[in-house]
Amino acid sequence: MAITQSSILPQQYVSQLGQDYGQQLAGLTAIPLDTSQFAPTVAAQDPLQTQAATLAGTGVGAYQPYLTQAATYGTQAGTTMGGVSPYISAAGALTGTGAGAADVAGSIASYMSPYQSQVIDATLTEFDRQAAARQQGISDQAVALGGFGGGREGVQLAEYQTQSDRNRALLEAGMLQRGYGIGQQARQQDLMNQLTLGGAQAGLAQGQLGLGGYQQGLAQLTPALQRGDIGTLSDVGRIQQQQAQNVLGAQQQTAQMAAMEPYQRLGVYGQGVASLGQMPGRIETRQTQDPTALQTALGWTSVLGGIMNPNLRIPNIPNIGPAT
């Protein structure tokens, strides 16, 4: 009796595609994937960032020399200002208003020429000599006139002596006055010199204080300028580092896309094969007949004969079955 079997099988070309897909999938996944080609990487520090870091390190305390110099100028200014006081005191003493004014009363005499008294003495001595000579001339004249020792001679001598004493006093006063004027002028000039020196000393002190302030300004300006340089270098270096990082990221994505492209392509291939597998398949029918007793016996005989005598050939016997 014949047996009929029906099966729904995929289309032949679908089976072939599925077999091809399986072979490719097995071959592709058997190859290790080199992930080092698209491993994440970090861009190195830009040279400008390195320069900024170096400047930041070396710039710490860069203001200290300016502060030290400023302190030096401040000390020098204090010393210089201390030198002003003697000039101010001396000028005050000269004007009679200083702390030492009481000690220099009549100090104009110290400015008068040390030779003035000698000049005055010599001048008065010469004056007295000439006066005595003129007085003797009056007496000699009186003797010549026969009136020596008379009243007229006495009157003349008295008048001459009075006038001579007056002239002598005027001469001495004039010389003293000139000496006093010269001393007073010298003393006034000394006063101006003392004040000028004091002012110059004070100006020098002010200049030193100004230099100290300038140095302090440099000490404050230096860190600010360095911070500006560091900020600029850091910003530009950060931009360049980010650009380098973007390039590395693009290269990583490119390598990853290249590595994964076969898998993506095979995935699309597999999706296509799967979609084709959902299409209606083909129906295949088989009919098989039950073996007869003779066929069964002959089959066993063939098996046993083959075991016992491998050289024995059993001819093929076609299937014999009932007529259908």
C-alpha positions in Angstrom: 0.0 0.0 0.0 1.5 3.4 -1.0 2.0 6.1 1.7 1.6 9.8 0.6 3.5 12.5 2.5 3.1 16.3 1.9 5.6 18.9 3.2 5.6 22.8 2.9 9.2 23.8 2.1 10.8 27.1 1.4 11.3 28.1 -2.1 14.5 26.7 -3.5 16.3 30.1 -4.0 15.4 31.0 -0.4 17.0 27.9 0.9 20.1 28.7 -1.1 20.2 32.2 0.2 19.8 31.0 3.8 22.6 28.5 3.3 24.9 31.3 1.9 23.9 33.7 4.7 24.8 31.1 7.3 28.2 30.4 5.8 29.0 34.1 5.6 27.8 34.7 9.2 30.0 31.9 10.5 33.0 33.1 8.6 32.7 36.7 9.6 32.1 36.1 13.3 35.0 33.7 13.4 37.4 36.6 12.7 38.3 38.6 15.9 37.4 42.3 15.7 40.4 44.6 16.2 38.8 47.2 18.5 42.1 49.1 19.0 41.5 50.9 15.7 38.5 52.8 17.2 39.4 52.8 20.9 38.7 56.2 22.6 41.7 58.5 22.6 42.4 61.9 24.3 44.2 64.7 22.5 47.5 65.7 24.1 48.0 69.1 25.8 48.5 71.8 23.3 52.0 73.5 23.4 50.3 76.8 24.3 48.7 75.1 27.3 52.1 73.8 28.3 53.5 77.3 27.9 50.7 78.7 30.1 51.4 76.1 32.8 55.1 76.9 32.7 54.4 80.6 32.9 52.0 80.0 35.8 54.7 78.1 37.6 57.5 80.5 37.0 55.4 83.6 37.6 54.5 82.7 41.2 56.3 85.3 43.4 57.6 87.3 40.4 56.3 90.4 42.0 58.6 90.0 45.1 61.7 91.7 43.6 59.6 94.8 42.9 58.3 94.8 46.5 61.8 94.4 47.8 63.1 97.3 45.7 60.1 99.4 46.8 61.0 98.7 50.4 64.6 99.7 49.7 63.5 103.0 48.2 61.2 103.5 51.1 64.1 103.0 53.6 66.3 105.4 51.5 63.5 108.0 51.5 63.3 107.8 55.3 67.0 108.2 55.6 67.0 111.1 53.1 64.1 112.8 54.9 66.0 112.4 58.2 68.8 114.4 56.5 66.4 117.3 55.9 66.0 118.1 59.6 69.5 119.6 60.1 69.0 122.0 57.2 65.6 123.1 58.5 67.1 123.5 62.0 70.0 125.5 60.7 67.7 127.7 58.7 65.5 128.3 61.7 68.4 129.2 63.8 69.5 131.7 61.2 66.1 133.3 61.2 65.9 133.3 65.0 63.0 130.9 65.1 64.7 127.6 65.2 65.4 125.4 68.2 69.0 126.7 68.4 68.1 130.4 67.9 69.0 131.3 71.5 72.4 129.8 71.0 73.2 131.9 68.0 72.2 135.3 69.1 74.3 137.9 67.3 75.5 135.2 65.0 76.0 137.7 62.2 79.4 138.3 63.8 80.4 134.8 62.7 79.8 135.8 59.1 81.9 139.0 59.3 85.4 138.8 58.0 88.1 137.9 60.6 90.3 140.5 59.0 87.7 143.3 59.6 89.1 144.3 63.0 92.6 144.4 61.7 91.5 146.6 58.8 89.6 148.9 61.2 92.4 149.1 63.7 94.9 149.9 60.9 92.6 152.5 59.4 92.0 154.2 62.7 95.7 154.2 63.6 96.4 155.9 60.3 93.6 158.3 61.0 95.0 159.1 64.4 98.5 159.6 63.0 97.3 162.0 60.4 95.1 163.8 63.0 98.1 164.2 65.3 100.1 165.6 62.4 97.4 168.1 61.5 97.2 169.1 65.2 100.9 169.6 65.3 100.6 171.8 62.2 98.1 174.0 64.0 100.6 174.4 66.9 103.5 175.1 64.6 101.4 177.7 62.8 100.6 179.4 66.1 104.3 179.4 67.0 105.1 181.0 63.7 102.5 183.7 64.3 103.7 184.3 67.9 100.4 183.1 69.4 101.6 179.8 70.8 99.8 178.9 73.9 97.2 181.7 73.4 93.5 181.5 73.4 93.1 181.4 69.7 95.4 178.3 69.5 93.4 176.6 72.1 90.1 177.3 70.3 91.5 176.0 67.0 92.8 172.9 68.7 89.5 172.2 70.4 87.5 172.6 67.2 89.9 170.4 65.3 89.8 167.8 68.0 86.0 167.7 68.1 85.8 167.5 64.3 88.5 164.9 64.2 86.8 162.7 66.8 83.5 163.0 64.9 85.3 162.0 61.7 87.0 159.1 63.4 83.7 157.9 64.8 82.0 158.1 61.4 84.9 156.3 59.8 84.7 153.5 62.3 80.9 153.3 62.1 81.1 153.2 58.3 83.5 150.4 58.3 81.5 148.5 61.0 78.4 149.1 59.0 79.9 147.8 55.8 81.2 144.7 57.7 77.8 144.1 59.3 76.1 144.4 55.9 78.5 142.0 54.4 78.0 139.6 57.3 74.2 140.0 57.1 74.3 139.3 53.4 76.4 136.2 53.9 74.1 135.1 56.7 71.1 135.6 54.5 72.7 133.7 51.6 73.6 130.9 54.0 69.9 130.8 55.1 68.8 130.5 51.5 71.4 127.8 50.9 70.2 125.8 53.9 66.6 126.1 52.8 67.6 125.1 49.3 69.5 122.1 50.5 66.6 121.1 52.7 64.2 121.4 49.8 66.6 119.5 47.5 66.9 116.8 50.2 63.1 116.7 50.6 62.7 116.5 46.9 65.1 113.6 46.7 63.2 111.9 49.4 60.0 112.4 47.5 61.6 111.1 44.4 62.7 108.0 46.3 59.2 107.5 47.6 57.9 107.9 44.0 60.3 105.2 42.9 59.1 103.0 45.7 55.5 103.6 44.6 56.4 102.9 41.0 58.0 99.6 42.1 54.9 98.7 44.1 52.8 99.5 41.0 55.0 97.1 38.9 54.6 94.5 41.6 50.8 94.7 41.3 50.9 95.0 37.5 53.2 92.0 36.9 50.8 89.3 38.2 47.9 90.9 36.3 49.8 90.9 33.1 50.9 87.3 33.7 47.3 86.2 34.4 46.3 87.8 31.1 49.1 86.0 29.2 48.2 82.7 31.0 44.5 83.2 30.2 45.2 83.9 26.5 47.5 81.0 26.1 45.1 78.7 27.9 42.1 79.8 25.8 43.9 79.5 22.5 45.5 76.2 23.6 42.1 74.8 24.7 40.6 75.7 21.3 43.5 73.9 19.5 43.3 70.9 21.8 39.5 70.7 21.2 40.2 70.8 17.4 42.7 68.0 17.8 40.1 66.0 19.9 37.5 66.5 17.2 40.0 65.1 14.6 40.7 62.1 16.8 36.9 61.6 17.3 36.3 61.7 13.6 39.1 59.2 12.9 37.7 56.9 15.6 34.2 57.1 14.1 35.7 56.4 10.6 37.6 53.4 11.9 34.5 52.1 13.7 32.3 52.5 10.7 34.9 50.7 8.5 35.2 47.8 11.0 31.4 47.5 11.5 30.5 47.8 7.8 30.7 44.1 7.0 28.4 43.3 10.0 25.9 45.9 9.0 26.0 44.7 5.4 25.5 41.1 6.6 22.7 42.2 8.9 20.9 43.8 6.0 21.5 40.5 4.0 20.0 38.5 6.9 17.0 40.7 7.2 16.3 40.3 3.5 16.6 36.5 3.7 14.3 36.5 6.7 11.7 38.6 4.9 11.9 36.1 1.9 11.3 33.3 4.4 7.9 34.7 5.2 6.8 34.3 1.6 4.5 31.3 0.7 6.6 28.1 0.3 6.3 25.2 -2.1 4.4 22.0 -1.3 6.2 18.8 -1.9 4.4 15.4 -2.0 6.0 11.9 -1.7 4.5 8.5 -2.1 6.2 5.4 -0.6 5.0 1.8 -0.9 5.1 -0.8 1.8 7.7 -3.5 1.1 6.5 -6.9 0.1 7.5 -10.1 2.0 9.9 -11.0 -0.8 11.5 -7.6 -0.8 12.0 -7.8 3.0 13.5 -11.3 2.7 15.8 -10.2 -0.1 16.8 -7.2 1.9 17.8 -9.2 4.8 19.6 -11.7 2.6 21.5 -8.8 1.0 22.5 -7.4 4.4 23.7 -10.8 5.7 25.4 -11.6 2.4 27.2 -8.3 2.5 28.4 -9.0 6.0 29.5 -12.5 5.3 30.9 -11.9 1.8 31.7 -8.4 0.9 32.5 -9.3 -2.7 28.9 -10.6 -3.2 26.8 -8.2 -5.3 23.1 -8.3 -5.0 21.4 -6.9 -8.1 19.0 -4.1 -7.6 15.5 -5.3 -7.5 12.9 -2.8 -8.5 10.1 -2.1 -6.1 7.2 -4.4 -6.8 3.9 -3.5 -5.4 0.3 -3.9 -6.2 -1.0 -2.2 -9.1 -2.5 1.2 -8.4 
